[in-house]
């Protein structure tokens, strides 16, 4: 089973690129998108009716063209939920939780914290709530993916020493990833490639992507109970269309594909817990 996560920095703009060809060739069983920047009820069928996939969206109710997440899946989930329990976070449409027969999947677009760091307290509040939620399901098989907006270690940012006090690499932020790992989760890419520098985000300037000067801030975390099923983890710098690149995992797990998915654009609203 292949799962891919990608911050597309605008679903409309990425659809104007080779996105559909990429999706067809890559053929993930589940694709999680972040920063869709679109009110999903206003999107045309082109975005929701993709052959072979059910589609689920969560959009910002505060500001159009801001944040938002989506999931395309070849198997219909048992349930879909959209709220973490923090009003601002929920109103910004930053998460989707899909429950399947044999695992739970969270797709997150965690707040950046802002360049001047005025939103870091909000960001840390989100992580605190997330840690509380996963503590309640510690006996389940859980996958956390998305844009976590934190580079955890020096291997995860090209210029580590120059960024220690910058947003996404402060001590307080990096500690949140440490706490996730201590809560019984594994960073899949770092588990498979403990010494490899590979990035998922490159600022739009100075040919940084071409020079591979970036940050790894997009992740797949899995509960340790899923580690025996982890076959591989990967990043895709060469897949263009956003300032982020896709990242993904391969799991040795059965995922019964529905023969004829019914196109859906669910507006499911409900607290995760």
C-alpha positions as CSV (number, residue, x, y, z in Angstrom):
1,X,0.0,0.0,0.0
2,X,1.4,3.4,-1.0
3,X,0.5,6.6,0.8
4,X,1.7,10.0,-0.3
5,X,1.5,13.4,1.3
6,X,2.0,16.7,-0.6
7,X,1.6,20.4,0.4
8,X,0.5,21.6,-3.0
9,X,0.4,25.4,-2.2
10,X,-2.9,25.8,-4.0
11,X,-4.9,22.9,-5.5
12,X,-6.1,25.0,-8.4
13,X,-2.5,25.9,-9.4
14,X,-1.1,22.4,-9.0
15,X,-3.9,21.0,-11.2
16,X,-2.7,23.3,-14.0
17,X,0.7,21.5,-14.0
18,X,1.4,17.8,-14.7
19,X,-0.4,16.8,-11.4
20,X,-2.9,14.5,-13.0
21,X,-0.2,12.7,-15.0
22,X,1.8,12.4,-11.8
23,X,-1.1,11.0,-9.9
24,X,-1.9,8.4,-12.6
25,X,1.8,7.3,-12.8
26,X,2.4,7.3,-9.1
27,X,-1.1,5.8,-8.3
28,X,-1.0,6.1,-4.5
29,X,-3.7,4.2,-2.6
30,X,-4.1,7.3,-0.5
31,X,-3.0,10.9,-1.3
32,X,-3.1,13.6,1.4
33,X,-2.9,17.2,0.3
34,X,-2.3,20.3,2.4
35,X,-2.6,24.0,1.8
36,X,-5.3,23.6,-0.9
37,X,-6.2,27.3,-0.6
38,X,-9.7,26.7,-1.9
39,X,-13.3,26.5,-0.5
40,X,-14.0,23.0,-1.6
41,X,-17.8,23.6,-2.2
42,X,-16.8,26.0,-4.9
43,X,-14.4,23.7,-6.7
44,X,-15.5,22.1,-10.0
45,X,-15.9,18.3,-10.4
46,X,-12.4,18.2,-11.9
47,X,-11.1,18.3,-8.3
48,X,-13.4,15.8,-6.7
49,X,-14.2,13.3,-9.4
50,X,-10.9,11.6,-10.1
51,X,-11.2,8.1,-11.5
52,X,-10.6,5.5,-8.9
53,X,-10.7,7.8,-5.9
54,X,-13.1,9.0,-3.2
55,X,-12.3,12.6,-2.2
56,X,-12.7,14.4,1.1
57,X,-12.0,18.1,1.8
58,X,-11.8,20.4,4.7
59,X,-11.5,24.2,4.0
60,X,-11.1,27.4,5.9
61,X,-14.3,29.1,7.0
62,X,-12.4,32.1,8.1
63,X,-10.6,33.2,5.0
64,X,-10.9,32.1,1.4
65,X,-7.7,31.0,-0.3
66,X,-6.1,30.0,3.0
67,X,-5.0,26.7,4.4
68,X,-7.2,23.7,3.7
69,X,-6.6,19.9,3.3
70,X,-7.8,17.1,1.1
71,X,-7.6,13.3,0.9
72,X,-8.0,11.1,-2.2
73,X,-8.4,7.4,-1.3
74,X,-9.1,4.2,-3.3
75,X,-11.0,2.8,-0.4
76,X,-14.0,4.5,1.3
77,X,-13.3,5.1,5.0
78,X,-15.5,4.1,7.8
79,X,-15.7,7.7,9.1
80,X,-14.4,11.2,8.3
81,X,-13.8,13.8,10.9
82,X,-12.5,17.4,10.6
83,X,-12.1,19.0,14.0
84,X,-9.2,18.9,16.5
85,X,-11.0,20.9,19.2
86,X,-9.2,24.3,18.9
87,X,-11.5,26.8,17.4
88,X,-9.1,28.7,15.2
89,X,-7.4,25.6,13.9
90,X,-10.8,24.0,13.1
91,X,-12.1,27.1,11.4
92,X,-9.0,27.2,9.2
93,X,-9.7,23.7,7.9
94,X,-6.3,22.2,8.8
95,X,-7.1,18.5,9.4
96,X,-8.9,15.4,8.3
97,X,-9.2,12.2,10.2
98,X,-10.2,9.0,8.2
99,X,-10.8,5.8,10.0
100,X,-10.3,2.6,8.0
101,X,-10.8,-1.1,9.0
102,X,-7.2,-1.6,10.1
103,X,-5.7,1.9,10.8
104,X,-6.5,5.5,11.5
105,X,-5.1,8.3,9.3
106,X,-4.7,11.9,10.2
107,X,-3.8,14.5,7.5
108,X,-2.5,17.8,9.1
109,X,-1.5,21.2,7.9
110,X,0.1,22.5,11.1
111,X,0.4,26.3,11.4
112,X,3.8,27.7,10.4
113,X,4.2,30.0,13.4
114,X,5.0,33.1,11.3
115,X,8.4,34.6,10.4
116,X,8.2,37.0,13.3
117,X,7.1,34.1,15.6
118,X,4.0,35.8,16.8
119,X,2.0,32.6,16.0
120,X,4.3,30.1,17.7
121,X,2.1,30.0,20.8
122,X,-0.8,29.0,18.6
123,X,1.4,26.4,16.9
124,X,2.5,24.9,20.2
125,X,-1.2,24.8,21.4
126,X,-2.0,22.7,18.4
127,X,0.8,20.3,19.2
128,X,-0.3,20.1,22.8
129,X,-3.8,19.1,21.7
130,X,-2.5,16.7,19.2
131,X,-0.4,14.9,21.8
132,X,-3.5,14.7,24.0
133,X,-5.5,13.1,21.2
134,X,-3.0,10.5,20.2
135,X,-2.6,9.5,23.9
136,X,-6.3,8.5,23.8
137,X,-5.7,6.1,20.9
138,X,-2.2,4.7,21.9
139,X,-3.4,1.2,21.4
140,X,-4.6,1.8,17.8
141,X,-2.6,1.6,14.5
142,X,-2.3,5.3,13.6
143,X,-0.7,7.2,10.7
144,X,0.0,10.9,11.1
145,X,1.0,12.8,7.9
146,X,1.1,16.2,6.5
147,X,3.0,19.5,6.7
148,X,4.2,19.7,10.3
149,X,6.2,22.9,9.7
150,X,9.1,21.8,11.9
151,X,12.5,20.5,10.9
152,X,13.4,18.1,13.7
153,X,17.1,17.6,13.5
154,X,20.2,19.1,11.9
155,X,19.8,16.6,9.1
156,X,16.4,18.1,8.3
157,X,17.6,21.6,7.4
158,X,20.4,22.5,5.0
159,X,21.8,25.4,7.1
160,X,21.1,24.2,10.6
161,X,23.5,26.4,12.5
162,X,22.1,29.5,10.8
163,X,18.5,28.6,11.7
164,X,18.5,27.7,15.4
165,X,16.5,30.7,16.3
166,X,14.3,30.8,13.2
167,X,10.7,29.7,13.0
168,X,10.4,25.9,12.2
169,X,13.7,25.2,13.9
170,X,13.5,26.7,17.4
171,X,14.1,24.5,20.4
172,X,10.4,24.7,21.5
173,X,9.2,23.6,18.1
174,X,11.7,20.8,17.7
175,X,10.7,19.5,21.1
176,X,7.2,18.8,19.8
177,X,8.5,16.3,17.3
178,X,10.6,14.7,20.0
179,X,7.4,14.4,22.1
180,X,5.6,12.7,19.2
181,X,8.4,10.1,19.0
182,X,8.3,9.6,22.8
183,X,4.5,9.0,22.5
184,X,5.2,5.8,20.5
185,X,5.5,7.1,17.0
186,X,8.3,6.7,14.4
187,X,9.5,9.2,11.8
188,X,9.3,6.7,8.9
189,X,11.9,8.4,6.6
190,X,14.5,8.8,9.4
191,X,13.9,5.2,10.5
192,X,14.7,4.0,7.0
193,X,17.4,6.5,6.3
194,X,19.0,7.5,9.6
195,X,21.9,9.5,8.0
196,X,20.3,10.8,4.8
197,X,19.7,14.5,4.2
198,X,16.5,14.9,2.1
199,X,14.2,17.8,2.0
200,X,10.5,18.4,1.3
201,X,10.4,22.2,1.1
202,X,12.5,24.8,-0.8
203,X,11.8,28.5,-0.7
204,X,11.1,30.1,-4.1
205,X,14.4,32.0,-4.5
206,X,17.9,31.7,-5.7
207,X,17.4,28.3,-7.4
208,X,17.3,26.6,-3.9
209,X,15.4,23.6,-5.1
210,X,17.8,23.0,-8.0
211,X,20.7,23.3,-5.5
212,X,18.7,21.1,-3.0
213,X,19.0,23.7,-0.2
214,X,15.8,23.0,1.8
215,X,14.0,21.8,4.9
216,X,12.3,18.5,5.7
217,X,9.1,19.6,7.3
218,X,6.6,17.1,5.8
219,X,6.4,13.7,7.5
220,X,4.8,10.3,7.9
221,X,4.7,9.3,11.5
222,X,3.4,5.8,12.3
223,X,2.7,4.0,15.6
224,X,5.5,1.6,16.5
225,X,2.9,-1.2,16.1
226,X,3.0,-0.5,12.3
227,X,6.8,-0.7,12.0
228,X,6.8,-4.4,10.9
229,X,4.6,-3.3,8.0
230,X,6.9,-0.4,6.9
231,X,8.6,-1.4,3.6
232,X,10.0,2.0,2.5
233,X,9.8,5.8,2.9
234,X,10.7,8.4,0.2
235,X,10.7,12.0,-0.9
236,X,10.3,13.4,-4.4
237,X,12.3,16.5,-5.1
238,X,11.8,16.1,-8.8
239,X,8.0,16.2,-8.7
240,X,7.2,19.9,-9.4
241,X,4.1,22.1,-9.0
242,X,4.6,23.5,-5.5
243,X,7.4,24.8,-3.3
244,X,7.0,21.4,-1.5
245,X,7.7,18.0,-2.9
246,X,5.8,14.9,-2.1
247,X,6.8,12.4,0.6
248,X,5.5,8.9,1.1
249,X,5.6,5.5,2.6
250,X,5.0,1.9,1.4
251,X,3.3,-0.4,3.8
252,X,3.0,-4.2,3.5
253,X,-0.6,-4.1,4.3
254,X,-3.8,-5.2,2.6
255,X,-5.9,-2.4,1.3
256,X,-9.0,-3.7,-0.5
257,X,-9.6,-1.5,-3.4
258,X,-13.2,-0.6,-4.2
259,X,-14.0,-1.5,-7.8
260,X,-16.2,1.5,-8.5
261,X,-15.7,4.4,-6.1
262,X,-18.7,6.7,-5.8
263,X,-17.5,10.3,-6.2
264,X,-18.1,12.1,-2.9
265,X,-17.5,15.6,-1.6
266,X,-18.4,15.1,2.0
267,X,-18.9,18.0,4.3
268,X,-18.4,16.0,7.5
269,X,-18.2,18.0,10.6
270,X,-17.4,16.4,13.9
271,X,-15.0,16.5,16.8
272,X,-12.1,14.0,16.6
273,X,-12.6,13.3,20.3
